[in-house]
Amino acid sequence: MNSRPFAMSAAAAKPERYRQALEQITAVLCGEPDRTARMATVAAMLAETLPQAFWIGFYIVDPARSEELVVGPYQGALGCLRIPFSRGVCGAAARTRTTQIVPDVHAFPGHIACDSRSNSEIVVPVLDLAGTLIAVLDLDSTAYAAFDEADAAGLETIVQAVFARG
């Protein structure tokens, strides 16, 4: 018999984990207007919340090169410095403005191996209030198929709450 009758399954726990993360992130960032501070805080707090990810961070649209991303605030080992919109999972998310869930990065055409430990990835486009792409939020895992639709929904809710505001 289960000694924890109200314990949630791992899948059921994800939405609750993201709900709690959103609540904590928005409380910490209340009144903070600086975008870099917001990105750094989101990356740090998600790193504490999502143990399946070994790299969590932002790639920012370079204002001088509108079709290129430049590394922003992150948690983890050294990341790629620049990623063109035409390459990799981050580039695909930037180019299409849609979340990319990649269960096996080695099978993704044009994947950029910033860290050889990465086996799966999720990348969420970050839009401002006007709907302009400002960055992508990138999470990498050593596990295959570490991210799913529950992760996409949770991360999309967080970036919308934090960055698409007046």
N, C-alpha and C positions, 0 to 999 in steps of 0.2 A: 504494500500500500504506500502511496505517495505521502510522505510526511509534510509536504508543502502543498496542500490541496488548491491553493490559490496562485501557485507559481505559474507564471506565463511561459509559453513556449518561446523559443528564441525569435521566431517570426513575429509573434504577438508582442514581444517586448520591444521591438524596434520602434514602432510608432510612439510608444510611451517614452522611450529613451530620447527620441527626437523632440517630442513635446517638452520634456524637461529641459533639454539643451536649449531650445528656443526661448523658453521662459528665463533661463539663467543668462543667456547671451543678451537678450533685450534688456534685462534688468541692469546688467553691467554697462551696457552701451547707452543707456538712457541719457539723452542730452549731448552725446559725443558727436560732433559734426565731422571730424576728420576721417576721411575715407581710409587712410593707411592705418590709423589706430583701430578702426572698425575691422579691417581685414586681419590685422595681427591678433586681435582679440578672438575673432571667430576661429582662426586657425588654431590658436592655443587651446581654446575651450573644446573644440571638436577633437583635438588630439587626446584630451582627457576622457572624452565620451566614447570614442570609437576605436576600441583596441585592435580591430581588424586592419586598420590603416597604419602604415609605417611612415607615410608622407602625406601631409595635408597642407595645401597652400594655394595661393593665388598667382595666376599669371595675368598681368595687366596689359590692356591694349596700349601699345606705345603711341603716344600722341604724335610723335615725329614720323612713325611708320605704321600707318593705320591697318596694315594687313600683317602685323607681327605682334606677338605677345612677349613681354619681358617679365622675368621672375619678380614676384612681389613678396609680401610677408608669408612665411611658411614655417612649419614644424617638421623636422626630419633632416636627413643627410642632404648634401649638396644637390640642388636641382639643376635642370637645364637653365641656361641664362636667357635664351631667346628661342621662341618657337614660331615659325611662320604659320599662318592660317591654313596653308596648303599641306601641312604635315602633321601626323600624329593624332592622338585622341583629343588633345587640347585644341589643336587646329581645327579638327572636325566640329567640336562643340562651338568654337568661335565662329566658324564659317556658316554653320547651319542654325546657330542660336538654339540648339536643342541639346538636352542632356544626353550624354553618351555613357552607356553601361557596357563595359567590355569584360566579359568573363575570362578571356584569354588574350592578353595583349600581344602575344607572339603570333597570333592569327590575324591581327588587325593590320590591314594594308597601310604601310607608311609609318608604323609605330616607331616612336623615338625612344630609345632605351636610355633614359636619363640615369636610371639605376637598374642594374642587372637583376636585382632581387624582385622587381615588380613582375607580377603574374596576372593581376587584374586591376581594373581602374574604373573610376567613375569621374566624369567631368561635367560640371554644371555651369552653364552660362550665367553671368552676373550682369543684370541690366539695371540702369538707373531709372528714376521716375518717368523719364521721357521714353523709355524703352531702348535706349542706346546701350550697346554692349560696352561695358567698362573693364571686364575681366572674366576669367573663368576660375572656378573653384575646382581643384584637382585633388583626388584622393587615390593613393596607390596601396596595394596590398601584396604581400608575399603569397597569399592563398589564391587559388583559382576560384572564380565565381564568388568573390567576397561581397559583392554589391548587387542589389536587386532593386525592384520598383519601390519597395518601402524606403530604401536609402535615397532613391531619387526624389520621392515625395518629401521626405524629411529635409533633405538638403535644399531642395527648391524652395520650400517654405521658409527656411532660415535665410537664404540669400535674398528672397523677396522682402522679407520683413526688415532686414538690415540695410539693404541698398536701394530698394525701390520705394523711397519715402521722400516726402517733401521737406 
